[in-house]
């Protein structure tokens, strides 16, 4: 499957896909964090956006 450059938001807004650079860009902007912090959060709690948001609030 090729990248669709017209996509502006994740296909699944409940999960963070770190394998797509545009999605990493989307989530770092949406959550107001660096890529490093985003990757730390996903590593700590998984890809669920609600879990990542909770981790970011407490860290």
VONU-524766 format. One line per field, with one value per atom (N, C-alpha, C): residue number from 1; residue in three letters; x, y negated, z. Coordinates in steps of 0.001 Angstrom, whole numbers, always signed. Atoms other than C-alpha are relative to their C-alpha. Layout:
<rs>
i = NUM_...;
aa = ALA_...;
X = X_...;
Y = Y_...;
Z = Z_...;
</rs>
This chain:
<rs>
i = 1_1_1_2_2_2_3_3_3_4_4_4_5_5_5_6_6_6_7_7_7_8_8_8_9_9_9_10_10_10_11_11_11_12_12_12_13_13_13_14_14_14_15_15_15_16_16_16_17_17_17_18_18_18_19_19_19_20_20_20_21_21_21_22_22_22_23_23_23_24_24_24_25_25_25_26_26_26_27_27_27_28_28_28_29_29_29_30_30_30_31_31_31_32_32_32_33_33_33_34_34_34_35_35_35_36_36_36_37_37_37_38_38_38_39_39_39_40_40_40_41_41_41_42_42_42_43_43_43_44_44_44_45_45_45_46_46_46_47_47_47_48_48_48_49_49_49_50_50_50_51_51_51_52_52_52_53_53_53_54_54_54_55_55_55_56_56_56_57_57_57_58_58_58_59_59_59;
aa = UNK_UNK_UNK_UNK_UNK_UNK_UNK_UNK_UNK_UNK_UNK_UNK_UNK_UNK_UNK_UNK_UNK_UNK_UNK_UNK_UNK_UNK_UNK_UNK_UNK_UNK_UNK_UNK_UNK_UNK_UNK_UNK_UNK_UNK_UNK_UNK_UNK_UNK_UNK_UNK_UNK_UNK_UNK_UNK_UNK_UNK_UNK_UNK_UNK_UNK_UNK_UNK_UNK_UNK_UNK_UNK_UNK_UNK_UNK_UNK_UNK_UNK_UNK_UNK_UNK_UNK_UNK_UNK_UNK_UNK_UNK_UNK_UNK_UNK_UNK_UNK_UNK_UNK_UNK_UNK_UNK_UNK_UNK_UNK_UNK_UNK_UNK_UNK_UNK_UNK_UNK_UNK_UNK_UNK_UNK_UNK_UNK_UNK_UNK_UNK_UNK_UNK_UNK_UNK_UNK_UNK_UNK_UNK_UNK_UNK_UNK_UNK_UNK_UNK_UNK_UNK_UNK_UNK_UNK_UNK_UNK_UNK_UNK_UNK_UNK_UNK_UNK_UNK_UNK_UNK_UNK_UNK_UNK_UNK_UNK_UNK_UNK_UNK_UNK_UNK_UNK_UNK_UNK_UNK_UNK_UNK_UNK_UNK_UNK_UNK_UNK_UNK_UNK_UNK_UNK_UNK_UNK_UNK_UNK_UNK_UNK_UNK_UNK_UNK_UNK_UNK_UNK_UNK_UNK_UNK_UNK_UNK_UNK_UNK_UNK_UNK_UNK;
X = +846_+0_+891_-829_+1467_-563_+429_+1340_-910_+893_-1548_+355_-490_-82_-1114_+1129_-3562_-575_+490_-4206_+554_-426_-4097_-188_+177_-5121_+24_-113_-4707_-1280_+1160_-6982_-730_+578_-7536_+409_-352_-7675_+195_-185_-7488_+1376_-1305_-4037_+1076_-1139_-624_+888_-845_+1342_+1348_-1327_+5044_+754_-665_+5872_-221_+264_+4518_+498_-582_+6562_-1036_+1007_+3568_-895_+840_+1624_+746_-816_+4485_-89_+122_+4398_-1369_+1363_+632_-131_+187_+758_+892_-840_+3705_-636_+675_+1819_-1296_+1288_-1554_+165_-218_-117_+976_-934_+2435_+1237_-1189_+5393_+1028_-1051_+8701_-202_+65_+9101_+573_-614_+11353_-993_+977_+8692_-1156_+1075_+6012_+425_-499_+8143_+162_-107_+8842_-1378_+1354_+5123_-549_+503_+4227_+743_-784_+7040_-476_+423_+5761_-1400_+1407_+2012_-706_+645_+1330_-540_+402_-349_-1344_+1305_-3734_+177_-141_-4075_-368_+417_-5921_+1075_-1076_-3121_+1220_-1142_-437_-257_+343_-2249_+133_-95_-2505_+1464_-1422_+1199_+681_-612_+2184_-381_+441_+128_+767_-651_+1866_+1519_-1445_+5383_+448;
Y = +1178_+0_-1241_+1202_-3360_-1094_+1120_-6493_-915_+970_-8793_-1355_+1275_-12280_-987_+878_-13804_+237_-311_-12185_-1015_+1015_-14810_+430_-510_-12737_+1520_-1470_-9127_+704_-809_-6455_+470_-395_-5252_-1052_+1099_-8336_+423_-506_-6139_+620_-665_-4713_-832_+722_-6203_+981_-847_-4655_-699_+607_-5472_+410_-463_-3722_-925_+970_-6599_-1360_+1279_-9805_-1112_+1055_-11991_+149_-212_-10397_-413_+480_-11047_-1523_+1460_-14675_-459_+344_-14779_+61_-190_-13422_-916_+918_-15531_-1385_+1300_-18633_+28_-96_-17464_+64_-169_-16564_-1021_+1020_-19381_+557_-648_-17092_+243_-364_-16211_+1443_-1379_-13048_+951_-837_-11674_+289_-165_-12248_+890_-833_-10712_+1464_-1377_-7611_+595_-468_-7352_+400_-271_-7511_+1286_-1203_-4861_+1237_-1109_-2651_+382_-246_-3020_+585_-391_-2545_+567_-543_-1413_-1091_+904_-3014_-687_+624_-3964_-1475_+1436_-7760_-393_+359_-7951_+363_-424_-6024_-912_+884_-8180_-1364_+1305_-11380_+52_-148_-10118_+64_-105_-9207_-1345_+1314_-12596_-974_+879_-14381_+295_-366_-12456_+8_+2_-12680_-1323;
Z = +0_+0_+0_+71_-950_+898_-834_+1142_-795_+603_+356_+586_-510_+662_+301_-290_+894_+1393_-1337_+4279_+982_-956_+7013_+1449_-1352_+10018_-52_-29_+11140_-424_+362_+9737_+1253_-1283_+13307_+1024_-899_+15544_+1450_-1358_+18648_+213_-79_+17848_-693_+548_+17158_-755_+840_+14290_-177_+87_+14704_-1256_+1212_+11426_-1192_+1070_+9308_+456_-425_+9473_+64_-26_+8613_+1229_-1176_+11463_+1272_-1113_+13897_+55_+67_+12715_+495_-420_+13201_+1520_-1442_+16753_+836_-766_+17903_+33_+27_+16786_+805_-694_+18104_+1520_-1439_+21511_+578_-455_+21677_+670_-568_+22346_-1090_+951_+20724_-467_+481_+18695_+1041_-1036_+21433_+1115_-1084_+24102_-462_+548_+21861_-28_+59_+21309_+1395_-1388_+25056_+525_-479_+25783_-608_+670_+23196_+510_-537_+24468_+1402_-1386_+28034_+112_-205_+27532_-1222_+1193_+23968_-904_+1077_+20973_+196_-230_+22434_+366_-212_+22276_+1429_-1365_+25612_+1021_-909_+27359_-139_+245_+25744_+624_-594_+26789_+1524_-1450_+30375_+442_-338_+30433_-130_+202_+29026_+1124_-1095_+31711_+1276_-1259_+34480_-90_+173_+33048_-544;
</rs>
